[in-house]
Amino acid sequence: MAPASLDALVHLLRAHRPEDAAEARDVARILDFVARHPDPFDRRVGEGHLTGSAFVLSADGRRVLLLHHRKLDRWLQPGGHADPGETSGEAVALREVREETGLEDARLHPGAPRPLDVDVHEIPARPGEPAHAHLDLRYLVVAGVGELRRAQEEAADLRWFGWDELPRLRLDPGLRRGLSKALRYFG
């Protein structure tokens, strides 16, 4: 990762206002990680790597797009690993939205902080890949019009949810926190 890109990321993370103690710990962990790794998005880093994801909301903010992750068997926001050479969490998040949902015209919310939220979570070991951490940079993304197209290999389901439907999904605390932040940017 280019030193200027790293410097910009560190600046953004230092300016980030954590919502709670858990997010404050995650910001500190990501800052420490970035200080120790010249390419923090590189999947070959054994302890983990930066990832990018998106809280995708409809243009009116009334619906949230989630996918049911096939391997983790949970409802999650679109997102994932950087491709080789990617050095921006924003770019990773937007590419992942396009790949996992088919929404080609999704865009970053113009008024939301970047990142909106950060979360560090452990990924369990599986064949060919040891347990490691995803140090996730999360962005608020507004969906344009377009037909959803689920990434078959990653998602068992992909759908829009109204805010009143989310409690029954038993979303993890970090996802609930991020979605709560996202809702604030819609009147």
N, C-alpha and C positions, 0 to 999 in steps of 0.2 A: 504494500500500500504506500502511496506517495506520502512523504512527510507532511505536505500541505493538507492532504485529505485527513490524515491522522490528527493534525492540529485542529482542523475545523470540527472534527467529531468530538475531540476532547473539550473544545470550547462549548459546543452545544450541550454536552453531558454535564459540564460544570454549571451551566446556566439552568439546567433542568430543575423543575420544582417537584420533588416527589410528593405523591399523594398521602403516603403512609410510611411507617417504619420499614415495611418489607421492600417497598420500592426504593427507599433511601439506601438500604443494604445492597440492592441490586445495582443501583447507579455506582456505588463505591466499588463493587466487584467488577463491573464492566470497565471502569476507569483503571483499576489495577491491571486487569487483563490486557487492555489496549497498551498500557505502558510497558508491558513485558513482551508483546508480540508485534513485530513490524507489519505483519499481514493478518490482522485479527479476524478476517472473514474466511481465511483458509481452512477448509475442512480437515486438512491433515494435522492441524494442531490437536494433540492428543486429549488435552483436558476439555476442549470445547472450541467454539467459534461464534462470532457474531452472526446473527440471522436477521432477516427483515420480515415484518408481517404488517397486516393492515386490518383495521376495524373498518369494514366496508358498510356504509350506510346508504340508503336510498337518497335521492336528491332532496326529498322533503324531510329526511331524518326520522321517518316513521318506521322504517324497517332496517333490520340488521342481517347481513349475509354471513352465514356460517357454513362450514363443511364438516361432515362427520369423517374424521381421519381414520382411514382403514387400519393402519398399524397400531395406533394408540387407542382406538375405540372410544373417541371422545369428540364432542363438538368443539371446534376451534375456529379461529379466524384464519383466512388465507395467509400463507407465508412460508418461509423456508430458507434454504441455503443460498448463499451467493454462488454464482457461476464464476469460474476462473477469470480473474481480471476485474470483477466488480468490486468497487471500493465504497459504495454508497448504500446505506440502509434504505434510503428512499427508493433508489433504483431497484434494489432487490425486492422490496415490498410491492412495487408497481408491477414488476415482471411476474412475480408470483401470483398476483391477482389475475393478470391476463391469462397465465398458464392454467391456473386452477379453477377459474370461473368462466373464462371466455369473454369477460367484459373488457373490450379493447379500449374503451374511452373513459375508464376510471381515472380519476385525478386526485391529487392531494388536496385536502381542504385548505383553502387559502388563508384562513385565520387561525388554524390550529398550530400549536408548537410542533417542532420537528426535532426529535420524536415526541409524540404525544405521551407515550408511556414506555417504560422499559421493564423487562421481566427476565429473570434468569430461572431456567427450569432444567431439571435433569432428564436426559433421554436414556431409557434403559438399554442395556446391551442386547444385541440381537446378532444372529449369525453374520460374521464378517465385519462387525462393528462393535467396539467396546462401548460401555456406558460413557457418556460425556455430557457437557452442559451446552445448552443453547442460550446465548446471551442475546436476547431478542430486543431489537429496536422496533417499536410499534408506531405506526403512523395512521392518521385519520384520512380515509379515502372516501370520496363521493362517487357513487356509481352513476354512469350515464345510462342511456337507454341501450338495450341490447339483450339478446337471448343468452341465458346461462348455459354453459357447456362445462360439465363436470370433468375433471381430470380423473379418468377411470382408475389409474394405477394407485392414486393416493387417497381419493375420497370415495367413501361408500355412498354418500349423499351430499347434496348441496342445495340449500334452500334459504329463502327469505323468512325471517321471523319478525313478528310484531314484538314490541317491548314487553307486552304482557305475557308472551309465551316463553320468555327466557328463564324464569325461575324453575320451571319443570325440567330444564335441561341439565341442571346441577353443574353449571359452569364453574371452573376453578376460580379462586379468589382474584388472581391477577387478571383474568379475562373480564370478570365482573367489574373490577376497578377500572380497567381501560375503557370498557363500554360506557361506564358511568361518566368518565371524562368526555368521551366522544359525544354523548347526548347533549352536553353543555353548549356545543357549537351549533345547535339547531334550535331556532326560536319556537 
